[in-house]
Amino acid sequence: MAGSKTVKKTAEYTKRFDERYDELKWLYCELYNNNMEAFDWLCDSLYGYYQERNADLKKLDRSRVKNPDWYKQNDLLGMMMYTNAFAGTLKGVKEKLPYVKSCGVNYLHFMPLLESPKGRDDGGYAVADFRKVKPELGTMEDLEDLTAECHRQGISCCLDFVMNHTSEDHEWARAARNGDPVARSRYFFYDDWFVPNIYEETVPEVFPTTAPGNFTWINDCNQVVMTTFYPYQWDLNYANPMVFNDMVGNMLYMANRGIDVIRLDAVPYIWKQIGTNCRNLPQVHTLVRMMRIISEIVCPGVLLLGEVVMEPSKVVPYFGTVDKPECHMLYNVTTMASTWNTIATKNVGLLKRQMDQLCALPKDYVFLNYLRCHDDIGWGLDYDWLAQFGIDEVAHKKFLNDYFTGKGYNSDSRGELYNDDPRLGDARLCGTTASLSGLEAGQYEANADKIDQAIACDLMLHGYLLAQSGIPVLYSGDEIGQTNDYTYKNDPDKCADSRYLHRGNFPWDKVENKDPVAMKIFDALRHMEDIRASHDVFSCNANVYTIETGCASVLGIVREYAGHELRAFFNFSNMDQLIWTMPDDQADIYTDLISGKTLRELGAVMPRYGCWWFYR
């Protein structure tokens, strides 16, 4: 076996390594100028990580290699959660797994839980130690114990891997701060502002209001360091092969703790080059492709999930090609924003256009779909397309933000803005699904009709989520209609970040006391989830396309698979709508899987925020 120390290796590992060695070497040497010393070091380290994988994980690897489409089935349902908000600690999450199972969830995404400095962690995305859990959450042994129990119960586990930067408290950063030249080579250090100012000419700001600029002056060492996101997050220099080698080691370490899905955080940003926008550069794809190859060698049952918060044209390339794949899955970021845009405008045109684009992609491309994520909602819509309807970008963003903060006409949404920039209208939106759907306002007013309408809106949105191709992921608490938590304003470490509005502690009392509204949402959602899991027409391999409904507020989707057909309709309006539903003379052979009713006519009145899944 080339490129490795003379150590007798297993036939299984040798076969995987030899099949991929040539491409890995070619990519690595092209990127790192034929640095064979660094490449050989990397190759030698891989077998150690393979050996470290326990027998259960290797057995899982082998079963998934035999069934490579295991994550593309219609019975996979995800949930993302913050450990502390859900159950306090990792041991607490393990105790609550029966509840997770009762939700029908078999894919758990744990939000960042590695050690990071309190008050300077950006929700856990400023990692100080990639091999240590936050002490208040538990230990690495607790995490390993939790993932093992999840596997015994048929639950896969996902964890964020923060690639672009480390905390300023990381051991590399501390050594760099103290003048260690090797450590400094892992970051972007400059003696003055000359080079940073050249970068600033072409690199846009991520958070112009709360963290302007892409560099920070470090007073105690009189140096400038690149900090794309926040001053306490120092960008890693992937042009240094030591950075890639060590970060790959950190990734494999997490995989060996039982993590099934590695979420590559902010992956488009990881390669920096003067004169560019430092986004989506070709070298990024080389790095991700090498990570895919390495995972296939060491832990082929582990998936790479790319977080690419960009327009669709920038997102899709991270799948790679059929012959040279990169990420197994990608976040469907734009659909989240377009979905909430449709709630405000009550016009499905933009959402239908986007679905048509997604449906045209190869079925090998798997997206993670969600209504709400841990972050804010940014209005990265297709404004070039919207302009033909006289829609101005800045004015439209203001309309959306006014609507979802309850300032708009006839709006019961309750959200808050994050990083508000009045000049550009680039504020982002925060809030739980239930509060944005109007439940919080309805309950505050004790208005039964508004509560019913909000529940209908919430369930329609989840019905649409479950009908999309890919993996639906719930935000913990959405399954019981959790509303905004305003207590973050009283915490000095959180009060400046309105994203904590939807990161509140899980309301266990609503579950334990069988709160009527919570249980109504929970039971209806479980009903839809069971339907999805039991009908192959929801598989990622189904043929999917949109249809005209004769109503601007109603989206129509068709899914076809193995001789069966689903015609799903979603009313994004708070008013009843007359729609065209079925082909000629076929209305009576379609049955709504949700209600069990059969239509006897081609046209039908769809109730406000209605959701129909007609099947034959």
C-alpha positions as CSV (number, residue, x, y, z in Angstrom):
1,M,0.0,0.0,0.0
2,A,1.6,3.3,-1.1
3,G,2.2,6.3,1.0
4,S,2.0,4.7,4.4
5,K,4.3,3.2,7.0
6,T,5.1,-0.5,6.9
7,V,2.3,-1.6,9.3
8,K,0.2,-4.7,8.6
9,K,-3.2,-3.4,7.9
10,T,-6.6,-5.2,7.6
11,A,-7.7,-6.3,4.1
12,E,-10.8,-4.2,4.5
13,Y,-8.9,-1.0,5.2
14,T,-6.3,-1.8,2.5
15,K,-8.9,-2.3,-0.2
16,R,-10.6,1.0,0.7
17,F,-7.3,2.9,0.8
18,D,-5.8,1.5,-2.4
19,E,-9.0,2.2,-4.4
20,R,-8.9,5.9,-3.4
21,Y,-5.1,6.5,-3.0
22,D,-4.4,7.9,-6.5
23,E,-7.1,10.5,-6.5
24,L,-6.4,11.6,-3.0
25,K,-2.7,12.0,-3.7
26,W,-3.4,13.8,-6.9
27,L,-5.7,16.3,-5.3
28,Y,-3.5,16.8,-2.2
29,C,-0.3,17.3,-4.2
30,E,-2.0,19.7,-6.6
31,L,-3.3,21.8,-3.8
32,Y,-0.2,21.6,-1.6
33,N,2.5,21.8,-4.2
34,N,3.6,18.2,-4.0
35,N,4.2,18.3,-0.3
36,M,4.7,14.5,0.1
37,E,5.9,14.8,3.7
38,A,2.6,16.3,4.7
39,F,0.6,13.8,2.5
40,D,2.4,10.8,4.0
41,W,1.7,12.1,7.5
42,L,-2.0,12.3,6.6
43,C,-2.1,8.8,5.1
44,D,-0.2,7.3,8.1
45,S,-2.8,8.9,10.5
46,L,-5.8,7.5,8.7
47,Y,-5.2,3.9,9.7
48,G,-5.0,4.9,13.4
49,Y,-8.5,6.4,13.2
50,Y,-9.7,3.3,11.4
51,Q,-8.3,1.1,14.2
52,E,-9.8,3.4,16.9
53,R,-13.3,2.8,15.5
54,N,-15.1,0.3,17.7
55,A,-16.6,-2.9,16.4
56,D,-20.2,-1.6,16.5
57,L,-19.3,1.4,14.3
58,K,-17.4,-0.8,11.8
59,K,-20.4,-3.1,11.6
60,L,-22.6,-0.1,10.9
61,D,-20.2,1.1,8.2
62,R,-20.4,-2.3,6.5
63,S,-24.2,-2.4,6.5
64,R,-24.4,1.1,5.1
65,V,-21.9,0.3,2.4
66,K,-24.2,-2.5,1.3
67,N,-27.2,-0.1,1.4
68,P,-25.8,3.2,0.2
69,D,-29.3,4.7,-0.1
70,W,-30.1,4.1,3.6
71,Y,-30.5,7.9,4.2
72,K,-32.8,8.5,1.2
73,Q,-35.8,6.5,2.4
74,N,-39.2,8.0,3.3
75,D,-39.0,6.8,7.0
76,L,-36.1,9.1,8.0
77,L,-37.3,12.1,10.1
78,G,-34.9,14.5,11.8
79,M,-34.9,16.8,14.8
80,M,-32.4,19.5,15.7
81,M,-31.9,20.5,19.3
82,Y,-29.7,22.3,21.8
83,T,-28.6,19.9,24.4
84,N,-29.0,22.4,27.3
85,A,-32.4,23.7,26.1
86,F,-33.8,20.2,25.6
87,A,-32.6,18.3,28.6
88,G,-29.8,20.1,30.3
89,T,-27.0,17.6,29.7
90,L,-26.1,14.8,27.4
91,K,-27.1,12.3,30.1
92,G,-30.4,14.2,30.2
93,V,-30.9,13.7,26.4
94,K,-30.3,10.0,26.9
95,E,-33.0,9.9,29.5
96,K,-35.4,11.7,27.1
97,L,-34.8,9.4,24.2
98,P,-38.2,7.7,24.7
99,Y,-39.8,11.1,24.0
100,V,-37.7,11.5,20.9
101,K,-38.9,8.0,19.7
102,S,-42.5,9.0,20.4
103,C,-42.0,11.9,18.0
104,G,-41.1,9.4,15.2
105,V,-37.6,10.9,15.1
106,N,-34.7,8.7,14.0
107,Y,-32.2,11.4,13.1
108,L,-30.9,13.7,15.9
109,H,-28.9,16.8,15.1
110,F,-27.1,18.1,18.2
111,M,-26.4,21.8,17.9
112,P,-22.8,22.8,18.8
113,L,-21.7,21.2,22.1
114,L,-17.9,21.3,22.0
115,E,-16.0,23.5,24.5
116,S,-16.2,27.2,23.8
117,P,-15.7,30.3,25.9
118,K,-18.8,31.6,27.7
119,G,-20.0,34.9,26.3
120,R,-17.8,34.6,23.2
121,D,-19.1,31.4,21.6
122,D,-21.7,32.6,19.0
123,G,-24.0,29.7,20.1
124,G,-21.1,27.2,20.2
125,Y,-19.5,28.1,16.9
126,A,-16.3,29.4,18.5
127,V,-14.7,26.1,19.4
128,A,-11.8,26.1,21.9
129,D,-11.3,22.4,21.9
130,F,-12.5,20.0,19.2
131,R,-12.1,17.0,21.4
132,K,-13.8,18.2,24.6
133,V,-17.5,18.7,25.4
134,K,-18.7,21.9,27.2
135,P,-18.3,20.9,30.9
136,E,-21.8,22.0,31.7
137,L,-23.2,19.5,29.2
138,G,-21.1,16.5,30.2
139,T,-18.0,14.7,28.9
140,M,-16.9,13.2,25.6
141,E,-17.6,9.8,27.3
142,D,-21.2,11.0,27.8
143,L,-21.5,11.9,24.2
144,E,-20.1,8.5,23.1
145,D,-22.6,6.8,25.5
146,L,-25.5,8.8,24.1
147,T,-24.6,8.0,20.4
148,A,-24.3,4.3,21.3
149,E,-27.7,4.3,22.9
150,C,-29.1,6.2,19.9
151,H,-27.7,3.6,17.6
152,R,-29.3,0.8,19.6
153,Q,-32.6,2.5,19.2
154,G,-32.2,3.1,15.5
155,I,-31.4,6.8,15.7
156,S,-28.6,8.5,13.7
157,C,-26.7,11.4,15.1
158,C,-25.5,14.6,13.5
159,L,-23.0,17.2,15.0
160,D,-21.7,20.5,13.6
161,F,-18.0,20.5,12.6
162,V,-16.9,24.2,12.6
163,M,-14.3,24.3,9.8
164,N,-13.7,27.9,9.0
165,H,-12.3,29.1,12.3
166,T,-11.4,28.4,15.9
167,S,-12.1,30.3,19.1
168,E,-9.3,32.8,20.1
169,D,-9.1,30.5,23.1
170,H,-8.0,27.4,21.1
171,E,-4.5,26.2,21.9
172,W,-3.4,27.1,18.4
173,A,-4.7,30.6,18.8
174,R,-3.1,31.0,22.3
175,A,0.3,29.9,20.9
176,A,-0.1,32.2,18.0
177,R,-0.9,35.1,20.3
178,N,2.3,34.3,22.2
179,G,4.4,34.6,19.0
180,D,4.8,30.9,18.0
181,P,5.5,31.2,14.2
182,V,4.2,27.6,13.5
183,A,0.9,28.4,15.3
184,R,0.6,31.7,13.5
185,S,0.9,29.9,10.2
186,R,-2.4,28.2,10.9
187,Y,-4.1,31.6,10.8
188,F,-3.9,34.8,8.8
189,F,-1.6,37.1,10.8
190,Y,-0.3,40.5,9.5
191,D,2.0,43.1,11.0
192,D,-0.1,46.0,9.7
193,W,-3.3,46.7,7.7
194,F,-1.8,46.8,4.2
195,V,-2.7,43.2,3.1
196,P,-6.0,43.2,5.1
197,N,-7.1,46.3,3.4
198,I,-6.5,44.7,0.0
199,Y,-8.7,41.8,1.1
200,E,-11.4,44.2,2.2
201,E,-11.7,45.6,-1.3
202,T,-13.3,42.4,-2.6
203,V,-14.5,40.5,0.5
204,P,-18.0,41.3,1.7
205,E,-18.9,41.5,5.3
206,V,-21.0,38.8,6.9
207,F,-22.3,40.8,9.9
208,P,-21.8,44.5,8.9
209,T,-23.8,45.8,11.8
210,T,-22.6,43.6,14.7
211,A,-19.1,42.6,13.4
212,P,-18.0,44.9,10.6
213,G,-15.0,44.1,8.6
214,N,-13.1,40.8,8.1
215,F,-10.1,41.5,10.3
216,T,-9.4,42.4,13.9
217,W,-6.5,44.1,15.6
218,I,-5.0,42.1,18.5
219,N,-3.7,44.6,21.0
220,D,-1.6,42.3,23.1
221,C,0.6,41.1,20.2
222,N,0.2,44.2,17.9
223,Q,-1.0,42.0,15.0
224,V,-4.0,41.9,12.6
225,V,-5.8,38.6,12.3
226,M,-8.5,37.5,9.8
227,T,-11.9,37.2,11.6
228,T,-14.6,36.8,8.9
229,F,-17.5,36.2,11.3
230,Y,-16.7,37.6,14.8
231,P,-13.5,39.1,16.4
232,Y,-13.2,36.1,18.7
233,Q,-13.4,33.6,15.8
234,W,-10.0,33.4,14.0
235,D,-10.1,32.1,10.4
236,L,-8.0,29.0,9.7
237,N,-5.5,29.0,6.9
238,Y,-6.2,25.9,4.8
239,A,-3.3,26.8,2.5
240,N,-1.3,25.3,5.3
241,P,-1.5,21.5,5.0
242,M,-1.0,21.1,8.7
243,V,-4.4,22.8,9.2
244,F,-6.2,20.4,6.8
245,N,-4.4,17.3,8.3
246,D,-5.3,18.3,11.8
247,M,-8.9,19.3,11.1
248,V,-9.4,16.0,9.3
249,G,-8.2,14.3,12.4
250,N,-10.7,16.3,14.5
251,M,-13.5,15.3,12.1
252,L,-12.5,11.6,12.3
253,Y,-12.3,11.8,16.1
254,M,-15.9,12.9,16.2
255,A,-16.9,10.2,13.8
256,N,-15.4,7.7,16.1
257,R,-17.5,9.0,19.0
258,G,-20.5,7.7,17.1
259,I,-21.4,10.8,15.0
260,D,-23.1,9.6,11.8
261,V,-23.5,12.9,10.0
262,I,-20.8,15.6,10.0
263,R,-22.3,19.0,9.3
264,L,-19.6,21.1,7.6
265,D,-20.3,24.5,9.0
266,A,-19.7,27.6,6.7
267,V,-17.9,25.4,4.2
268,P,-17.9,27.9,1.3
269,Y,-15.6,30.3,3.3
270,I,-12.7,28.0,4.1
271,W,-10.3,29.0,1.3
272,K,-9.0,32.6,1.2
273,Q,-7.4,34.3,-1.8
274,I,-6.6,38.0,-2.4
275,G,-8.6,39.6,-5.2
276,T,-11.6,37.3,-4.7
277,N,-14.7,37.4,-2.5
278,C,-13.2,34.4,-0.6
279,R,-16.4,32.4,-1.2
280,N,-16.9,29.1,-3.1
281,L,-13.4,29.1,-4.5
282,P,-12.3,26.0,-6.5
283,Q,-10.0,25.0,-3.7
284,V,-12.9,24.6,-1.4
285,H,-14.3,21.8,-3.6
286,T,-10.9,20.1,-3.6
287,L,-10.9,20.1,0.2
288,V,-14.4,18.8,0.5
289,R,-13.7,16.1,-2.1
290,M,-10.7,15.0,-0.1
291,M,-12.7,14.9,3.0
292,R,-15.3,12.7,1.2
293,I,-12.5,10.3,0.1
294,I,-11.0,10.1,3.6
295,S,-14.4,9.4,5.2
296,E,-15.0,6.6,2.6
297,I,-11.6,5.1,3.6
298,V,-11.9,5.3,7.4
299,C,-15.7,5.5,8.2
300,P,-17.8,4.9,5.0
301,G,-21.0,4.9,7.1
302,V,-20.6,8.5,8.0
303,L,-22.2,11.2,5.8
304,L,-21.0,14.8,5.0
305,L,-23.7,17.5,5.3
306,G,-22.8,20.8,3.7
307,E,-24.1,24.1,5.2
308,V,-24.0,26.4,2.2
309,V,-26.1,29.5,2.9
310,M,-26.0,30.7,-0.7
311,E,-28.2,31.1,-3.7
312,P,-29.1,27.7,-5.5
313,S,-26.5,28.2,-8.2
314,K,-23.8,28.2,-5.5
315,V,-25.3,25.4,-3.4
316,V,-25.7,22.6,-5.9
317,P,-21.9,22.3,-6.9
318,Y,-21.2,21.1,-3.3
319,F,-22.8,17.8,-4.3
320,G,-19.9,17.3,-6.6
321,T,-20.5,15.0,-9.6
322,V,-21.7,11.5,-9.9
323,D,-18.1,10.2,-10.4
324,K,-16.5,12.7,-7.9
325,P,-19.1,13.3,-5.2
326,E,-18.5,15.8,-2.4
327,C,-21.3,16.2,0.2
328,H,-23.9,13.5,0.6
329,M,-26.5,16.1,1.6
330,L,-27.0,19.8,1.6
331,Y,-29.2,22.3,3.5
332,N,-32.2,23.5,1.6
333,V,-31.7,27.1,2.7
334,T,-33.5,29.0,0.1
335,T,-36.8,27.0,0.4
336,M,-37.0,28.0,4.1
337,A,-36.9,31.7,3.2
338,S,-39.2,31.3,0.2
339,T,-41.7,29.4,2.3
340,W,-42.1,32.2,4.8
341,N,-42.1,34.7,2.0
342,T,-45.2,32.8,0.7
343,I,-46.9,33.0,4.1
344,A,-46.6,36.8,4.0
345,T,-47.4,37.4,0.3
346,K,-50.0,34.6,0.0
347,N,-48.6,34.1,-3.5
348,V,-46.9,30.7,-4.3
349,G,-45.3,31.9,-7.6
350,L,-41.7,32.2,-6.2
351,L,-42.0,29.0,-4.2
352,K,-43.3,27.1,-7.3
353,R,-40.5,28.4,-9.4
354,Q,-37.9,27.2,-6.8
355,M,-39.5,23.8,-6.5
356,D,-39.4,23.4,-10.3
357,Q,-35.7,24.1,-10.1
358,L,-35.1,21.6,-7.4
359,C,-37.3,19.0,-9.0
360,A,-35.1,19.2,-12.2
361,L,-32.0,18.2,-10.2
362,P,-30.8,14.5,-10.2
363,K,-32.5,12.4,-7.6
364,D,-29.0,11.6,-6.2
365,Y,-29.0,15.1,-4.7
366,V,-30.5,14.9,-1.2
367,F,-31.5,18.0,0.7
368,L,-32.2,18.5,4.3
369,N,-35.5,20.4,4.5
370,Y,-36.7,22.5,7.4
371,L,-39.1,25.3,8.3
372,R,-36.9,26.8,11.0
373,C,-33.3,26.3,11.9
374,H,-31.2,27.5,14.9
375,D,-30.2,30.6,13.1
376,D,-32.2,33.6,11.7
377,I,-34.2,33.7,8.4
378,G,-32.3,35.8,5.8
379,W,-34.3,37.1,2.9
380,G,-32.0,35.7,0.1
381,L,-34.8,35.5,-2.5
382,D,-34.6,35.6,-6.2
383,Y,-35.1,39.3,-6.6
384,D,-34.1,39.3,-10.3
385,W,-37.2,37.2,-11.0
386,L,-39.4,39.2,-8.6
387,A,-38.4,42.4,-10.3
388,Q,-40.6,41.6,-13.3
389,F,-43.6,42.0,-11.0
390,G,-42.4,45.4,-9.8
391,I,-41.0,44.1,-6.5
392,D,-38.1,46.2,-5.1
393,E,-35.7,44.2,-3.0
394,V,-35.2,46.7,-0.1
395,A,-38.9,47.5,0.1
396,H,-39.9,43.9,-0.1
397,K,-37.5,43.0,2.8
398,K,-39.1,45.7,4.9
399,F,-42.5,44.4,4.1
400,L,-41.5,40.9,5.2
401,N,-39.9,42.1,8.3
402,D,-42.8,44.3,9.2
403,Y,-45.2,41.4,8.6
404,F,-43.3,38.9,10.7
405,T,-42.7,41.3,13.6
406,G,-46.5,42.0,13.8
407,K,-46.3,45.5,12.3
408,G,-47.8,44.6,9.0
409,Y,-51.5,44.9,8.2
410,N,-53.5,41.9,9.3
411,S,-50.5,40.1,10.7
412,D,-50.5,38.0,13.9
413,S,-46.9,36.9,13.5
414,R,-44.6,37.6,16.4
415,G,-40.9,37.7,15.6
416,E,-37.8,39.9,16.2
417,L,-35.1,41.2,13.9
418,Y,-31.4,40.3,14.0
419,N,-28.6,42.5,12.6
420,D,-31.0,45.2,11.4
421,D,-29.4,47.4,8.8
422,P,-32.1,50.0,7.8
423,R,-30.0,51.3,4.9
424,L,-30.0,48.0,3.0
425,G,-33.1,46.4,4.6
426,D,-30.9,43.4,5.4
427,A,-32.3,42.6,8.8
428,R,-32.8,38.9,9.4
429,L,-35.8,37.3,11.2
430,C,-36.0,35.3,14.4
431,G,-38.9,33.4,16.0
432,T,-40.4,30.0,16.4
433,T,-42.6,28.4,13.8
434,A,-45.6,28.6,16.1
435,S,-45.1,32.3,16.9
436,L,-44.5,33.2,13.3
437,S,-47.7,31.3,12.4
438,G,-49.7,33.5,14.8
439,L,-50.2,31.1,17.8
440,E,-48.5,33.3,20.3
441,A,-50.8,36.3,19.4
442,G,-53.9,34.1,19.4
443,Q,-53.1,32.7,22.9
444,Y,-52.2,36.1,24.2
445,E,-55.6,37.5,23.0
446,A,-57.4,34.3,24.1
447,N,-58.9,34.3,20.6
448,A,-60.1,30.8,19.8
449,D,-60.5,31.6,16.0
450,K,-56.9,33.0,15.8
451,I,-55.6,29.9,17.7
452,D,-57.4,27.6,15.3
453,Q,-56.0,29.5,12.3
454,A,-52.5,29.5,13.7
455,I,-52.6,25.7,14.3
456,A,-53.9,25.2,10.7
457,C,-51.0,27.4,9.4
458,D,-48.5,25.5,11.5
459,L,-49.7,22.1,10.3
460,M,-50.0,23.2,6.7
461,L,-46.3,24.3,6.8
462,H,-45.3,20.9,8.3
463,G,-47.4,19.1,5.7
464,Y,-45.5,20.9,3.0
465,L,-42.2,20.1,4.7
466,L,-43.0,16.4,4.8
467,A,-44.1,16.4,1.1
468,Q,-40.8,17.8,-0.2
469,S,-38.1,15.4,-1.4
470,G,-35.3,14.9,1.0
471,I,-35.0,14.6,4.8
472,P,-37.5,16.7,6.8
473,V,-35.9,18.1,10.0
474,L,-38.0,19.5,12.8
475,Y,-36.8,22.2,15.2
476,S,-37.1,20.8,18.7
477,G,-40.3,22.3,20.2
478,D,-42.1,22.8,16.9
479,E,-43.8,19.4,17.3
480,I,-45.8,20.9,20.3
481,G,-46.1,24.5,19.0
482,Q,-43.4,26.0,21.2
483,T,-43.6,29.8,21.2
484,N,-41.0,32.5,21.5
485,D,-38.9,32.7,24.7
486,Y,-38.3,36.3,25.7
487,T,-36.3,35.5,28.9
488,Y,-33.1,35.7,26.8
489,K,-33.3,39.5,27.3
490,N,-32.5,39.0,31.0
491,D,-29.3,37.1,30.3
492,P,-26.3,39.4,29.8
493,D,-24.6,36.7,27.6
494,K,-27.6,36.4,25.3
495,C,-29.5,39.7,25.4
496,A,-27.7,41.2,22.4
497,D,-28.5,38.2,20.2
498,S,-32.2,37.9,19.2
499,R,-31.7,34.4,17.8
500,Y,-32.1,33.2,21.4
501,L,-35.8,34.1,20.9
502,H,-36.3,30.7,19.3
503,R,-33.6,28.8,21.4
504,G,-35.6,28.7,24.6
505,N,-35.8,25.8,27.0
506,F,-38.1,23.0,26.0
507,P,-41.5,23.4,27.7
508,W,-41.7,19.9,29.3
509,D,-44.8,21.0,31.3
510,K,-46.8,21.1,28.1
511,V,-45.9,17.5,27.4
512,E,-46.4,16.3,31.0
513,N,-49.7,18.1,31.4
514,K,-51.0,17.2,28.0
515,D,-51.6,20.8,27.0
516,P,-54.5,20.7,24.6
517,V,-53.0,23.0,21.9
518,A,-49.6,21.2,22.1
519,M,-51.2,17.8,21.9
520,K,-53.4,18.8,18.9
521,I,-50.3,19.9,17.0
522,F,-48.3,16.8,18.2
523,D,-51.0,14.3,17.2
524,A,-51.7,15.8,13.8
525,L,-48.0,16.0,13.0
526,R,-47.4,12.4,14.1
527,H,-50.3,11.3,11.9
528,M,-48.7,13.0,8.8
529,E,-45.3,11.5,9.7
530,D,-46.7,8.0,10.0
531,I,-48.4,8.4,6.6
532,R,-45.1,9.6,5.0
533,A,-43.1,6.7,6.5
534,S,-45.6,4.1,5.3
535,H,-46.0,5.3,1.6
536,D,-43.0,4.9,-0.8
537,V,-44.4,7.7,-2.9
538,F,-42.6,10.0,-0.4
539,S,-39.2,8.4,-1.2
540,C,-36.4,10.5,-2.6
541,N,-36.5,8.4,-5.7
542,A,-40.0,9.5,-6.6
543,N,-40.7,11.7,-9.7
544,V,-41.8,15.1,-8.4
545,Y,-43.2,18.2,-10.2
546,T,-45.5,21.1,-9.5
547,I,-48.9,21.7,-11.1
548,E,-51.2,24.6,-11.7
549,T,-54.1,24.9,-9.2
550,G,-55.9,27.8,-10.7
551,C,-55.2,29.8,-7.5
552,A,-52.3,32.1,-6.8
553,S,-52.3,31.1,-3.1
554,V,-52.3,27.3,-3.5
555,L,-49.3,25.2,-4.3
556,G,-49.8,21.9,-6.0
557,I,-47.2,19.1,-6.0
558,V,-47.3,15.7,-7.7
559,R,-45.2,12.8,-6.5
560,E,-45.1,9.6,-8.6
561,Y,-43.5,6.3,-7.6
562,A,-44.0,2.6,-8.4
563,G,-47.4,3.1,-10.0
564,H,-48.8,5.3,-7.3
565,E,-49.4,9.0,-7.3
566,L,-49.8,11.7,-4.7
567,R,-51.3,15.1,-5.5
568,A,-50.6,17.4,-2.6
569,F,-52.1,20.9,-2.2
570,F,-51.2,23.6,0.3
571,N,-53.2,26.8,0.8
572,F,-50.9,29.6,2.0
573,S,-53.8,32.0,2.4
574,N,-55.9,32.8,5.5
575,M,-59.0,32.6,3.3
576,D,-60.8,29.6,1.7
577,Q,-59.8,29.1,-1.9
578,L,-61.4,27.5,-4.9
579,I,-58.9,25.3,-6.7
580,W,-58.6,22.8,-9.6
581,T,-57.5,19.5,-8.1
582,M,-57.6,16.5,-10.4
583,P,-57.3,15.3,-14.1
584,D,-60.6,14.9,-15.9
585,D,-62.9,12.1,-14.6
586,Q,-60.4,10.9,-12.0
587,A,-61.5,12.8,-8.9
588,D,-63.2,9.9,-7.2
589,I,-60.2,7.6,-7.2
590,Y,-58.0,9.9,-5.1
591,T,-58.3,9.7,-1.3
592,D,-56.8,12.3,1.1
593,L,-54.4,10.3,3.2
594,I,-54.7,12.8,6.0
595,S,-58.5,13.0,6.4
596,G,-59.5,9.8,4.6
597,K,-62.0,11.7,2.4
598,T,-62.5,11.1,-1.3
599,L,-63.2,14.0,-3.7
600,R,-66.2,13.7,-6.0
601,E,-65.5,16.7,-8.1
602,L,-62.7,18.3,-10.2
603,G,-62.8,21.6,-8.4
604,A,-63.0,22.0,-4.6
605,V,-63.0,24.7,-2.0
606,M,-59.9,24.4,0.1
607,P,-60.0,25.8,3.7
608,R,-57.7,28.5,4.9
609,Y,-54.2,27.1,5.4
610,G,-55.5,23.7,4.3
611,C,-53.3,20.7,3.5
612,W,-54.4,17.8,1.3
613,W,-52.5,14.7,0.3
614,F,-54.6,13.0,-2.4
615,Y,-53.3,9.5,-3.2
616,R,-54.1,6.7,-5.6
